[in-house]
Amino acid sequence: MKPLLLLITLCLTTLVFAQTDSEKAEMTVDKNEIEGHIYFLADDALKGRATGSPELKIAASYLANTLRGYGIKPHSAINSYYQKFNLIQTTAPKVLKVSINGENYPHTIAVEAKGSDLSGEAIYLNFGIEEDYKGKDVNGKLIIVKGGTSEASDARAVYNAHKDKQELAIKNGAIGLLEMTLLEEDWWTRVSHFMEEGVKIPDTKNEQMPKPDFIHLWVNSSANKLATFNNAKLAYAIETDGIKEETLETQNVIGVLEGTDPKLKEEFIMYSAHYDHVGIGKPDAVGDSIYNGARDNAIGTTAVLSMAENIGKFPTKRSAIFIFFTGEEKGLLG
């Protein structure tokens, strides 16, 4: 019997090693299981999985325990599946009024703003880049510039350039910055919705230093109005109750599976997706106010879970790390 047992063992071993990647995938990919993950994560009970919400913690527990079931271990550095940290949640002002030379600009978004009631002289500085400040005394004044760059003025260009413009304005002693954007109505609506409530990483750099009461706004306008600002004398008035901030506790979910090769296991391949969404918002035409986030990003999250299940059964030479990020939808983090 012993030779027969040995022969059977060798045959089974040969079959395992002879399996193709497609065959291995078929052993771990199950339509019903995939649908189960997506339907759970996008269920109304999770209320849109907003960053820092109790429902996101439920989703995190589901992910952690699913990894546990697949044989994926907690990260050894924290001895937990949860990487906990704080974010700052920001809420848009309820009051935000802007006028330039007596004309009101109702389409306005606060990027940085404390409660303020300001008025005075403004200076128009084209795109607000460094060369635009040469020979200009802007100390104690409000700066008005075009949003974006000379190459692009779409929403992405406005967002990508705004921090550099803000730093330049503060460096030159300005008390505030108005960026005049030229976004179409649908894009302005999207940006406004995104800025209603967001999250950001706490500023730990120079946290002991007092920050200037700087105001930074995006004001949607038209090219015709912008053309009248050049070389004109400008006066402004701004009233706002400011952006509200509060500390938010949240977590990423992390699991690790050690590789099989003695040397290559020191290298890691990361599989990741964000598992948060935007929570509850404005009702749609049928009154549904829950943003379920099935496509963005329960599907991506489920894809990573499927990879974890597969690699849990068929470990790779290199170590695998699985990370589910939070803070992406409302903060572009992760």
C-alpha positions as a Markdown table, in Angstrom:
| # | Residue | x | y | z |
|---|---|---|---|---|
| 1 | Met | 0.0 | 0.0 | 0.0 |
| 2 | Lys | 2.8 | 2.4 | 0.7 |
| 3 | Pro | 4.0 | 2.5 | -2.9 |
| 4 | Leu | 0.5 | 3.1 | -4.1 |
| 5 | Leu | 0.0 | 5.9 | -1.5 |
| 6 | Leu | 3.2 | 7.5 | -2.6 |
| 7 | Leu | 2.1 | 7.3 | -6.3 |
| 8 | Ile | -1.2 | 9.0 | -5.5 |
| 9 | Thr | 0.5 | 11.8 | -3.5 |
| 10 | Leu | 2.9 | 12.4 | -6.4 |
| 11 | Cys | 0.0 | 12.6 | -8.9 |
| 12 | Leu | -1.9 | 15.0 | -6.8 |
| 13 | Thr | 1.2 | 17.2 | -6.3 |
| 14 | Thr | 1.8 | 17.2 | -10.1 |
| 15 | Leu | -1.8 | 18.2 | -10.7 |
| 16 | Val | -1.6 | 21.2 | -8.3 |
| 17 | Phe | 1.6 | 22.5 | -9.8 |
| 18 | Ala | 0.3 | 21.9 | -13.3 |
| 19 | Gln | -2.7 | 24.2 | -12.7 |
| 20 | Thr | -2.8 | 27.2 | -14.9 |
| 21 | Asp | -3.5 | 30.7 | -13.6 |
| 22 | Ser | -7.0 | 30.5 | -15.2 |
| 23 | Glu | -7.8 | 27.3 | -13.4 |
| 24 | Lys | -6.6 | 28.7 | -10.1 |
| 25 | Ala | -8.8 | 31.8 | -10.6 |
| 26 | Glu | -11.8 | 29.6 | -11.4 |
| 27 | Met | -11.3 | 27.9 | -8.0 |
| 28 | Thr | -11.6 | 31.2 | -6.2 |
| 29 | Val | -13.9 | 33.3 | -8.3 |
| 30 | Asp | -17.5 | 32.8 | -7.5 |
| 31 | Lys | -20.2 | 35.0 | -9.0 |
| 32 | Asn | -22.5 | 34.7 | -5.9 |
| 33 | Glu | -19.7 | 35.6 | -3.5 |
| 34 | Ile | -18.7 | 38.6 | -5.5 |
| 35 | Glu | -22.3 | 39.8 | -5.7 |
| 36 | Gly | -22.6 | 39.2 | -2.0 |
| 37 | His | -19.7 | 41.6 | -1.2 |
| 38 | Ile | -21.0 | 44.3 | -3.5 |
| 39 | Tyr | -24.6 | 44.1 | -2.3 |
| 40 | Phe | -23.5 | 44.3 | 1.4 |
| 41 | Leu | -21.1 | 47.2 | 0.9 |
| 42 | Ala | -23.7 | 49.2 | -1.2 |
| 43 | Asp | -26.7 | 48.3 | 1.0 |
| 44 | Asp | -28.8 | 51.2 | 2.3 |
| 45 | Ala | -28.0 | 50.0 | 5.8 |
| 46 | Leu | -24.4 | 51.3 | 5.4 |
| 47 | Lys | -25.8 | 54.8 | 4.5 |
| 48 | Gly | -23.2 | 55.5 | 1.8 |
| 49 | Arg | -20.1 | 54.7 | 3.9 |
| 50 | Ala | -19.1 | 58.3 | 4.6 |
| 51 | Thr | -15.6 | 58.8 | 6.0 |
| 52 | Gly | -15.7 | 58.6 | 9.8 |
| 53 | Ser | -19.2 | 57.4 | 10.0 |
| 54 | Pro | -20.4 | 54.4 | 12.2 |
| 55 | Glu | -21.5 | 52.7 | 8.9 |
| 56 | Leu | -17.9 | 52.9 | 7.5 |
| 57 | Lys | -16.7 | 51.2 | 10.6 |
| 58 | Ile | -19.2 | 48.4 | 9.9 |
| 59 | Ala | -17.7 | 48.1 | 6.4 |
| 60 | Ala | -14.2 | 48.1 | 7.9 |
| 61 | Ser | -15.2 | 45.2 | 10.2 |
| 62 | Tyr | -16.7 | 43.3 | 7.3 |
| 63 | Leu | -13.4 | 43.7 | 5.3 |
| 64 | Ala | -11.2 | 42.8 | 8.1 |
| 65 | Asn | -13.0 | 39.7 | 9.0 |
| 66 | Thr | -13.3 | 38.7 | 5.4 |
| 67 | Leu | -9.5 | 38.9 | 5.1 |
| 68 | Arg | -9.3 | 36.9 | 8.3 |
| 69 | Gly | -11.4 | 34.2 | 6.7 |
| 70 | Tyr | -9.1 | 34.1 | 3.7 |
| 71 | Gly | -6.0 | 33.5 | 5.9 |
| 72 | Ile | -4.7 | 37.1 | 5.5 |
| 73 | Lys | -2.9 | 38.3 | 8.6 |
| 74 | Pro | -3.1 | 41.7 | 10.4 |
| 75 | His | -0.1 | 44.0 | 9.8 |
| 76 | Ser | 2.6 | 43.1 | 12.3 |
| 77 | Ala | 3.6 | 46.7 | 12.9 |
| 78 | Ile | 0.2 | 47.5 | 14.4 |
| 79 | Asn | -1.0 | 44.0 | 15.2 |
| 80 | Ser | -4.4 | 44.9 | 13.9 |
| 81 | Tyr | -6.3 | 45.1 | 10.6 |
| 82 | Tyr | -7.2 | 48.7 | 11.4 |
| 83 | Gln | -4.8 | 51.6 | 10.8 |
| 84 | Lys | -6.6 | 54.3 | 12.8 |
| 85 | Phe | -5.9 | 58.0 | 12.5 |
| 86 | Asn | -7.7 | 61.4 | 12.6 |
| 87 | Leu | -8.8 | 63.6 | 9.8 |
| 88 | Ile | -10.3 | 67.1 | 9.8 |
| 89 | Gln | -13.9 | 67.3 | 8.5 |
| 90 | Thr | -14.8 | 70.6 | 6.9 |
| 91 | Thr | -18.3 | 72.0 | 6.3 |
| 92 | Ala | -19.0 | 74.8 | 3.9 |
| 93 | Pro | -20.2 | 78.2 | 5.3 |
| 94 | Lys | -23.9 | 78.8 | 5.5 |
| 95 | Val | -23.4 | 82.5 | 4.8 |
| 96 | Leu | -21.1 | 83.5 | 1.9 |
| 97 | Lys | -21.6 | 86.9 | 0.2 |
| 98 | Val | -19.2 | 88.5 | -2.3 |
| 99 | Ser | -19.4 | 91.7 | -4.2 |
| 100 | Ile | -16.9 | 93.5 | -6.5 |
| 101 | Asn | -17.5 | 97.1 | -7.3 |
| 102 | Gly | -21.0 | 96.8 | -6.0 |
| 103 | Glu | -21.9 | 93.8 | -8.1 |
| 104 | Asn | -22.9 | 90.6 | -6.3 |
| 105 | Tyr | -21.3 | 87.2 | -7.2 |
| 106 | Pro | -23.6 | 84.5 | -5.9 |
| 107 | His | -21.7 | 81.5 | -7.3 |
| 108 | Thr | -19.0 | 81.3 | -4.7 |
| 109 | Ile | -17.1 | 78.5 | -2.9 |
| 110 | Ala | -15.0 | 78.9 | 0.3 |
| 111 | Val | -11.6 | 77.2 | 0.0 |
| 112 | Glu | -10.3 | 78.8 | 3.2 |
| 113 | Ala | -12.5 | 81.1 | 5.3 |
| 114 | Lys | -13.0 | 82.0 | 8.9 |
| 115 | Gly | -15.9 | 84.2 | 10.0 |
| 116 | Ser | -15.3 | 87.5 | 8.3 |
| 117 | Asp | -16.9 | 90.8 | 7.4 |
| 118 | Leu | -14.3 | 92.5 | 5.1 |
| 119 | Ser | -14.2 | 95.3 | 2.6 |
| 120 | Gly | -11.5 | 97.3 | 0.9 |
| 121 | Glu | -9.3 | 97.6 | -2.1 |
| 122 | Ala | -8.6 | 94.6 | -4.4 |
| 123 | Ile | -5.8 | 94.1 | -7.0 |
| 124 | Tyr | -6.2 | 92.1 | -10.1 |
| 125 | Leu | -3.1 | 90.0 | -10.8 |
| 126 | Asn | -3.8 | 87.9 | -14.0 |
| 127 | Phe | -3.2 | 84.2 | -13.0 |
| 128 | Gly | -1.5 | 85.1 | -9.7 |
| 129 | Ile | 1.9 | 83.5 | -10.5 |
| 130 | Glu | 5.1 | 84.8 | -9.1 |
| 131 | Glu | 5.9 | 87.2 | -12.0 |
| 132 | Asp | 2.5 | 88.8 | -11.6 |
| 133 | Tyr | 3.5 | 90.1 | -8.2 |
| 134 | Lys | 6.6 | 91.9 | -9.5 |
| 135 | Gly | 6.4 | 95.7 | -8.8 |
| 136 | Lys | 3.0 | 95.3 | -7.0 |
| 137 | Asp | 2.4 | 96.2 | -3.4 |
| 138 | Val | -0.3 | 93.8 | -2.2 |
| 139 | Asn | 0.3 | 94.0 | 1.5 |
| 140 | Gly | -3.0 | 94.1 | 3.4 |
| 141 | Lys | -5.0 | 93.9 | 0.1 |
| 142 | Leu | -7.2 | 91.3 | -1.5 |
| 143 | Ile | -5.9 | 89.6 | -4.7 |
| 144 | Ile | -8.2 | 88.7 | -7.6 |
| 145 | Val | -6.8 | 86.3 | -10.1 |
| 146 | Lys | -8.0 | 83.9 | -12.9 |
| 147 | Gly | -8.5 | 80.3 | -11.9 |
| 148 | Gly | -6.3 | 77.6 | -13.4 |
| 149 | Thr | -3.3 | 78.5 | -15.7 |
| 150 | Ser | -2.7 | 80.0 | -19.0 |
| 151 | Glu | -2.8 | 76.5 | -20.5 |
| 152 | Ala | -6.0 | 75.2 | -18.8 |
| 153 | Ser | -8.9 | 76.6 | -16.8 |
| 154 | Asp | -11.0 | 73.5 | -16.2 |
| 155 | Ala | -11.9 | 72.2 | -12.7 |
| 156 | Arg | -8.8 | 70.0 | -12.5 |
| 157 | Ala | -6.5 | 72.9 | -13.5 |
| 158 | Val | -8.2 | 75.2 | -10.9 |
| 159 | Tyr | -7.7 | 72.6 | -8.1 |
| 160 | Asn | -4.2 | 71.7 | -9.0 |
| 161 | Ala | -3.0 | 75.3 | -9.1 |
| 162 | His | -4.9 | 76.8 | -6.1 |
| 163 | Lys | -2.4 | 75.9 | -3.3 |
| 164 | Asp | 0.5 | 77.5 | -5.0 |
| 165 | Lys | -1.5 | 80.6 | -5.6 |
| 166 | Gln | -2.5 | 80.7 | -2.0 |
| 167 | Glu | 1.0 | 80.3 | -0.7 |
| 168 | Leu | 2.2 | 83.1 | -3.0 |
| 169 | Ala | -0.5 | 85.5 | -1.9 |
| 170 | Ile | 0.3 | 84.9 | 1.8 |
| 171 | Lys | 4.0 | 85.2 | 1.2 |
| 172 | Asn | 3.4 | 88.7 | -0.4 |
| 173 | Gly | 1.2 | 89.8 | 2.5 |
| 174 | Ala | -2.2 | 89.7 | 0.9 |
| 175 | Ile | -5.2 | 89.1 | 3.3 |
| 176 | Gly | -7.1 | 87.0 | 0.8 |
| 177 | Leu | -7.5 | 85.6 | -2.7 |
| 178 | Leu | -10.4 | 85.4 | -5.1 |
| 179 | Glu | -10.0 | 83.0 | -7.9 |
| 180 | Met | -12.4 | 83.8 | -10.8 |
| 181 | Thr | -13.3 | 80.5 | -12.4 |
| 182 | Leu | -14.9 | 80.1 | -15.8 |
| 183 | Leu | -16.6 | 76.7 | -15.3 |
| 184 | Glu | -19.7 | 75.6 | -17.1 |
| 185 | Glu | -22.8 | 75.1 | -14.9 |
| 186 | Asp | -22.7 | 71.4 | -14.6 |
| 187 | Trp | -19.0 | 71.4 | -13.6 |
| 188 | Trp | -19.6 | 74.3 | -11.1 |
| 189 | Thr | -22.4 | 72.2 | -9.5 |
| 190 | Arg | -20.1 | 69.2 | -9.2 |
| 191 | Val | -17.3 | 71.3 | -7.6 |
| 192 | Ser | -19.8 | 73.0 | -5.2 |
| 193 | His | -21.2 | 69.6 | -4.1 |
| 194 | Phe | -17.7 | 68.3 | -3.5 |
| 195 | Met | -16.7 | 71.3 | -1.4 |
| 196 | Glu | -19.9 | 71.2 | 0.7 |
| 197 | Glu | -18.3 | 68.7 | 3.1 |
| 198 | Gly | -14.8 | 67.4 | 2.9 |
| 199 | Val | -11.9 | 65.8 | 4.8 |
| 200 | Lys | -8.3 | 66.7 | 5.0 |
| 201 | Ile | -5.1 | 65.6 | 6.8 |
| 202 | Pro | -4.4 | 67.7 | 9.9 |
| 203 | Asp | -1.7 | 70.3 | 9.3 |
| 204 | Thr | 1.2 | 69.2 | 11.6 |
| 205 | Lys | 3.8 | 71.4 | 10.0 |
| 206 | Asn | 4.5 | 74.5 | 12.1 |
| 207 | Glu | 1.3 | 73.7 | 14.1 |
| 208 | Gln | 2.6 | 75.8 | 17.0 |
| 209 | Met | 2.8 | 78.9 | 14.7 |
| 210 | Pro | -0.2 | 81.1 | 14.4 |
| 211 | Lys | -1.9 | 80.9 | 11.0 |
| 212 | Pro | -3.0 | 84.1 | 9.2 |
| 213 | Asp | -6.7 | 84.8 | 9.0 |
| 214 | Phe | -6.5 | 84.3 | 5.2 |
| 215 | Ile | -9.6 | 84.1 | 3.1 |
| 216 | His | -9.6 | 82.1 | -0.2 |
| 217 | Leu | -12.6 | 81.8 | -2.4 |
| 218 | Trp | -13.5 | 80.5 | -5.9 |
| 219 | Val | -16.0 | 82.8 | -7.7 |
| 220 | Asn | -17.6 | 81.6 | -10.9 |
| 221 | Ser | -17.9 | 84.3 | -13.5 |
| 222 | Ser | -17.5 | 85.0 | -17.2 |
| 223 | Ala | -14.7 | 86.0 | -19.4 |
| 224 | Asn | -16.4 | 89.3 | -20.3 |
| 225 | Lys | -16.5 | 90.3 | -16.6 |
| 226 | Leu | -12.9 | 89.3 | -16.1 |
| 227 | Ala | -11.8 | 91.5 | -19.0 |
| 228 | Thr | -13.1 | 94.6 | -17.1 |
| 229 | Phe | -10.9 | 93.9 | -14.1 |
| 230 | Asn | -7.6 | 94.5 | -15.9 |
| 231 | Asn | -6.1 | 97.9 | -14.8 |
| 232 | Ala | -9.4 | 98.8 | -13.1 |
| 233 | Lys | -9.8 | 100.2 | -9.6 |
| 234 | Leu | -11.5 | 97.4 | -7.7 |
| 235 | Ala | -13.3 | 97.4 | -4.4 |
| 236 | Tyr | -14.7 | 94.3 | -2.6 |
| 237 | Ala | -17.0 | 93.3 | 0.2 |
| 238 | Ile | -17.1 | 89.8 | 1.7 |
| 239 | Glu | -19.4 | 88.4 | 4.5 |
| 240 | Thr | -19.2 | 84.8 | 5.7 |
| 241 | Asp | -19.7 | 82.8 | 8.8 |
| 242 | Gly | -16.7 | 80.7 | 7.9 |
| 243 | Ile | -15.8 | 77.0 | 7.3 |
| 244 | Lys | -16.6 | 74.7 | 10.2 |
| 245 | Glu | -14.0 | 72.1 | 11.2 |
| 246 | Glu | -14.1 | 69.1 | 13.5 |
| 247 | Thr | -11.8 | 66.1 | 14.2 |
| 248 | Leu | -12.9 | 62.9 | 12.6 |
| 249 | Glu | -11.7 | 59.4 | 13.7 |
| 250 | Thr | -11.4 | 56.9 | 10.9 |
| 251 | Gln | -9.4 | 53.9 | 9.7 |
| 252 | Asn | -7.8 | 52.1 | 6.7 |
| 253 | Val | -8.0 | 48.3 | 6.7 |
| 254 | Ile | -4.8 | 46.4 | 6.1 |
| 255 | Gly | -3.9 | 42.8 | 5.7 |
| 256 | Val | -0.6 | 41.0 | 4.8 |
| 257 | Leu | 0.3 | 37.5 | 3.5 |
| 258 | Glu | 3.9 | 36.5 | 3.6 |
| 259 | Gly | 5.5 | 35.4 | 0.4 |
| 260 | Thr | 6.8 | 31.9 | -0.1 |
| 261 | Asp | 10.3 | 32.7 | -1.4 |
| 262 | Pro | 13.0 | 33.2 | 1.4 |
| 263 | Lys | 14.4 | 36.3 | -0.3 |
| 264 | Leu | 11.6 | 37.7 | -2.4 |
| 265 | Lys | 9.2 | 37.7 | 0.5 |
| 266 | Glu | 11.0 | 40.9 | 1.7 |
| 267 | Glu | 9.4 | 42.6 | -1.3 |
| 268 | Phe | 5.7 | 43.5 | -1.3 |
| 269 | Ile | 3.1 | 43.8 | -4.0 |
| 270 | Met | 0.2 | 46.1 | -2.9 |
| 271 | Tyr | -3.4 | 45.5 | -3.8 |
| 272 | Ser | -5.6 | 48.5 | -2.9 |
| 273 | Ala | -8.9 | 50.3 | -3.3 |
| 274 | His | -10.8 | 52.9 | -1.4 |
| 275 | Tyr | -13.9 | 51.6 | 0.4 |
| 276 | Asp | -15.5 | 54.9 | 1.5 |
| 277 | His | -18.2 | 56.8 | -0.4 |
| 278 | Val | -20.0 | 60.2 | 0.2 |
| 279 | Gly | -22.8 | 59.1 | 2.6 |
| 280 | Ile | -26.2 | 60.8 | 2.5 |
| 281 | Gly | -26.8 | 63.9 | 0.3 |
| 282 | Lys | -29.5 | 65.6 | -1.6 |
| 283 | Pro | -32.5 | 63.4 | -2.6 |
| 284 | Asp | -32.8 | 62.4 | -6.3 |
| 285 | Ala | -36.0 | 62.5 | -8.4 |
| 286 | Val | -37.5 | 59.6 | -6.5 |
| 287 | Gly | -36.5 | 60.9 | -3.0 |
| 288 | Asp | -33.5 | 58.6 | -2.5 |
| 289 | Ser | -30.8 | 60.5 | -0.5 |
| 290 | Ile | -28.3 | 57.6 | 0.1 |
| 291 | Tyr | -25.3 | 57.6 | -2.2 |
| 292 | Asn | -24.7 | 53.8 | -2.1 |
| 293 | Gly | -21.4 | 53.8 | -4.0 |
| 294 | Ala | -21.8 | 50.4 | -5.7 |
| 295 | Arg | -19.6 | 51.3 | -8.7 |
| 296 | Asp | -17.5 | 53.7 | -6.7 |
| 297 | Asn | -16.1 | 51.8 | -5.1 |
| 298 | Ala | -17.8 | 48.7 | -3.8 |
| 299 | Ile | -16.7 | 47.0 | -7.0 |
| 300 | Gly | -13.1 | 47.9 | -6.6 |
| 301 | Thr | -13.1 | 46.9 | -3.0 |
| 302 | Thr | -14.6 | 43.5 | -4.0 |
| 303 | Ala | -11.9 | 43.1 | -6.6 |
| 304 | Val | -9.2 | 43.4 | -3.9 |
| 305 | Leu | -11.1 | 40.9 | -1.7 |
| 306 | Ser | -11.2 | 38.5 | -4.6 |
| 307 | Met | -7.4 | 38.9 | -5.0 |
| 308 | Ala | -7.0 | 38.3 | -1.3 |
| 309 | Glu | -9.0 | 35.1 | -1.5 |
| 310 | Asn | -7.0 | 33.8 | -4.5 |
| 311 | Ile | -3.6 | 34.6 | -3.0 |
| 312 | Gly | -4.7 | 33.2 | 0.3 |
| 313 | Lys | -5.1 | 29.9 | -1.4 |
| 314 | Phe | -2.2 | 30.2 | -3.8 |
| 315 | Pro | 0.5 | 32.4 | -2.1 |
| 316 | Thr | 2.9 | 34.2 | -4.3 |
| 317 | Lys | 6.7 | 34.4 | -4.0 |
| 318 | Arg | 6.6 | 38.0 | -2.9 |
| 319 | Ser | 4.6 | 39.1 | 0.1 |
| 320 | Ala | 1.2 | 40.6 | -0.6 |
| 321 | Ile | -0.3 | 43.6 | 1.2 |
| 322 | Phe | -4.0 | 44.5 | 0.9 |
| 323 | Ile | -5.1 | 48.0 | 1.8 |
| 324 | Phe | -8.6 | 49.5 | 1.8 |
| 325 | Phe | -8.3 | 53.3 | 2.0 |
| 326 | Thr | -10.7 | 55.8 | 3.5 |
| 327 | Gly | -11.0 | 59.5 | 2.8 |
| 328 | Glu | -10.9 | 59.3 | -1.0 |
| 329 | Glu | -14.3 | 60.6 | -1.9 |
| 330 | Lys | -14.4 | 63.7 | 0.3 |
| 331 | Gly | -10.7 | 64.4 | 0.5 |
| 332 | Leu | -9.0 | 62.8 | -2.5 |
| 333 | Leu | -6.9 | 60.8 | -0.1 |
| 334 | Gly | -5.9 | 57.2 | -0.4 |
